[in-house]
């Protein structure tokens, strides 16, 4: 059974679909609550998450300045750790982009016409249809801005998905059934050991980068490579021996790092 990512627009009923897919396959659902719980375990508060989750870059920069990149690194680490399990359903959070090169992930795009989304939202929240349309368009712009900022990719690119479903005439149970049937087909293979190990290495790398930023260390000129067993190589050029020791100490404390191999060089005046 593969790992499944489900991407939706605001108001597309994707969470209900994802729940039914997880139930149908007997696997775990990684929704907002579950993923946020995993992110909080890595040191980002619930308040920050509520502000940062899938917002436009202007919103991030206004409130948190450097924190969004730290959050993004931690979120990526969490998604990669989920991928190590080899199965499950991830709803949202850029899973289709983070795992686009993960061969055993199956990416689904849920499309629902704006009018149907507005009708559903107006009914659920007891607001006027025009207000619902305004909210939907605002959230769609924010989410598109988030993906452009975080991943430099267009979430509507059809090449990112294995299955695109227009739910205009389909209910959640029907859509879920289509997804379950697709992933159970012989065409879709389970995750191999090499793919799972690659996700483990990526997860550790993202945690290292988040830790460096958290400690106010610019990681842009630092090369990080994680090999089997959590052995982590760090290379780069920095201006002082004290900074070198600080980098090595930060990396050494990151969960999942078993050994630090330092190739950091001290060159006075380096930036």
C-alpha positions in Angstrom: 0.0 0.0 0.0 1.5 3.4 -1.0 1.6 6.7 0.9 -1.3 8.9 -0.4 -1.3 12.7 -0.6 -4.6 14.5 -1.1 -4.6 18.2 -2.2 -7.8 20.3 -2.3 -8.9 23.8 -2.6 -10.6 25.5 0.4 -14.2 24.1 0.8 -13.7 21.1 -1.4 -14.6 18.5 1.3 -11.1 16.9 1.0 -10.9 16.1 4.7 -14.0 13.9 4.6 -12.7 12.2 1.5 -9.3 11.6 3.1 -11.0 10.1 6.2 -12.9 7.7 4.1 -9.8 6.7 2.1 -7.9 6.0 5.3 -10.8 4.0 6.7 -11.2 2.0 3.5 -7.5 1.1 3.4 -7.1 0.6 7.1 -4.2 3.1 7.4 -3.5 6.3 9.4 -4.8 9.7 8.5 -2.3 12.6 8.8 -4.7 15.6 8.9 -4.1 19.1 10.4 -4.4 17.9 13.9 -2.1 15.0 13.6 0.6 16.8 11.6 0.4 19.8 13.9 0.9 17.5 16.9 4.0 16.1 15.3 5.3 19.6 14.5 4.7 20.8 18.1 6.8 17.9 19.3 9.7 19.5 17.4 9.5 22.9 19.2 7.0 25.1 17.3 4.1 26.3 19.4 0.4 25.7 18.6 -0.1 29.5 18.4 2.6 29.8 15.7 1.1 26.9 13.8 -2.3 28.5 13.7 -0.8 31.7 12.3 1.6 30.1 9.8 -0.3 27.2 8.4 -0.6 27.7 4.6 -0.7 31.5 4.7 0.8 33.9 2.1 4.4 35.0 2.4 3.4 38.6 3.4 1.5 37.2 6.4 4.5 35.1 7.5 7.1 37.9 7.1 4.9 40.4 8.9 4.5 38.4 12.1 7.5 36.0 12.3 10.3 37.3 10.0 12.8 34.3 10.1 10.5 31.9 11.8 8.6 30.8 8.7 11.7 29.1 7.2 12.3 27.3 10.5 8.6 26.2 10.5 8.9 25.1 6.9 12.0 23.0 7.6 10.3 21.3 10.6 7.1 20.7 8.6 9.1 19.1 5.8 10.9 16.9 8.3 7.6 15.8 9.7 6.2 14.9 6.2 9.4 13.0 5.4 9.2 11.1 8.7 5.6 10.2 7.9 6.8 9.0 4.5 9.2 6.6 6.2 6.3 4.6 7.4 5.5 3.8 3.8 1.8 4.1 4.0 -0.9 6.5 5.2 -3.0 9.4 4.0 -1.6 13.0 4.1 -4.2 15.8 3.5 -2.6 19.1 2.5 0.6 20.7 3.8 2.4 20.4 0.5 2.7 16.6 0.6 2.4 16.4 -3.2 5.3 18.8 -3.6 7.6 17.5 -0.8 7.1 13.9 -2.0 7.0 14.5 -5.8 10.2 12.5 -6.3 9.1 9.8 -3.8 8.2 7.0 -6.3 5.9 5.1 -4.0 3.7 8.1 -3.1 0.4 8.4 -4.9 -0.8 12.0 -5.3 -4.5 12.9 -5.7 -5.9 16.4 -6.6 -9.5 17.1 -5.6 -11.1 19.8 -7.8 -14.5 21.2 -6.9 -16.2 24.1 -8.8 -16.2 27.4 -7.0 -20.0 27.5 -7.0 -20.5 24.2 -5.3 -17.8 25.1 -2.7 -19.7 28.3 -2.0 -23.0 26.5 -1.6 -21.5 24.0 0.9 -19.7 26.7 2.9 -22.7 29.0 3.1 -24.8 26.1 4.4 -22.2 24.8 6.9 -21.4 28.3 8.3 -24.8 30.0 8.0 -23.4 32.8 5.8 -24.6 34.4 2.6 -23.4 32.9 -0.7 -21.5 36.1 -1.7 -19.7 36.1 1.6 -18.8 32.4 1.1 -17.5 33.2 -2.4 -15.4 36.1 -1.1 -13.9 33.8 1.6 -13.2 31.0 -0.8 -11.3 33.3 -3.2 -9.3 34.9 -0.4 -8.3 31.5 0.9 -7.4 30.2 -2.6 -5.1 33.2 -3.1 -3.5 32.7 0.3 -2.8 29.1 -0.3 -1.5 29.7 -3.8 0.8 32.3 -2.3 2.0 29.9 0.3 3.0 27.2 -2.3 4.8 29.8 -4.5 6.7 31.1 -1.5 7.5 27.7 0.1 8.1 25.5 -2.9 8.5 27.8 -5.9 5.9 25.6 -7.7 2.3 25.9 -8.8 0.0 23.6 -6.9 -2.3 23.4 -9.9 0.4 21.9 -12.2 -1.3 18.6 -13.3 2.1 17.0 -13.6 2.3 16.9 -9.8 -0.6 14.4 -9.5 -1.3 10.8 -10.4 -5.1 11.2 -10.2 -7.2 14.4 -10.6 -10.9 14.1 -9.6 -13.6 16.7 -10.3 -16.1 16.3 -7.5 -18.9 18.4 -9.1 -21.2 15.4 -9.4 -19.6 13.1 -6.9 -20.1 12.7 -3.2 -17.2 12.0 -0.7 -17.8 8.3 -0.5 -17.7 7.9 -4.3 -14.5 9.9 -4.6 -12.9 7.9 -1.8 -13.9 4.7 -3.5 -12.2 5.8 -6.7 -9.0 6.5 -4.8 -9.0 3.3 -2.9 -9.6 1.3 -6.1 -6.7 3.1 -7.8 -4.1 2.5 -5.0 -5.1 -1.2 -4.7 -4.4 -1.8 -8.4 -1.4 -3.8 -9.4 0.0 -0.7 -11.1 0.8 0.9 -7.7 3.6 -0.6 -5.8 4.5 -0.5 -2.2 7.5 1.5 -0.9 10.9 -0.2 -1.1 13.6 0.0 1.5 15.8 2.4 -0.5 12.9 4.9 -0.8 12.1 4.7 2.9 15.8 5.3 3.8 15.9 8.3 1.5 13.0 9.8 3.4 14.7 9.2 6.7 17.8 11.0 5.5 15.8 14.0 4.2 13.9 14.2 7.5 17.2 14.4 9.5 18.6 17.1 7.1 15.5 19.3 7.5 15.7 18.9 11.3 19.4 20.0 11.2 18.6 23.0 9.1 15.7 24.0 11.4 18.0 23.7 14.4 20.7 25.9 12.8 18.2 28.6 12.0 16.7 28.3 15.5 20.1 29.0 16.9 20.6 32.0 14.6 23.1 30.3 12.3 22.7 31.1 8.6 22.5 27.8 6.8 22.7 29.1 3.3 26.4 28.4 2.9 26.4 25.2 4.8 26.3 21.8 3.0 24.6 19.0 4.9 24.6 15.4 3.8 23.0 12.6 5.8 24.1 9.0 5.2 22.9 5.7 6.7 22.5 5.4 10.4 22.2 9.2 10.9 25.9 10.0 10.1 25.7 13.7 9.2 28.4 15.5 7.2 28.6 19.3 7.6 30.7 21.5 5.4 31.1 25.2 4.7 33.3 28.2 5.3 32.8 30.3 8.4 34.8 33.2 10.0 35.7 32.0 13.5 36.6 28.8 15.3 33.9 29.6 17.9 31.2 29.6 15.2 32.5 26.2 13.9 32.2 24.7 17.4 28.7 26.1 17.8 27.6 24.6 14.4 29.0 21.2 15.3 27.4 21.3 18.8 24.0 22.2 17.4 24.0 19.5 14.7 25.2 16.9 17.3 22.1 17.6 19.4 19.6 17.0 16.6 17.4 13.9 17.1 18.4 11.3 14.5 22.0 12.5 14.1 24.3 9.7 15.4 27.6 11.2 14.4 28.8 14.5 13.0 31.6 14.5 10.4 32.8 18.1 10.1 34.3 19.6 7.0 33.7 23.2 8.2 36.7 25.4 7.5 37.6 28.6 9.4 38.7 31.4 7.1 38.9 34.9 8.7 36.7 37.4 7.1 34.4 34.7 5.5 30.8 35.6 5.2 
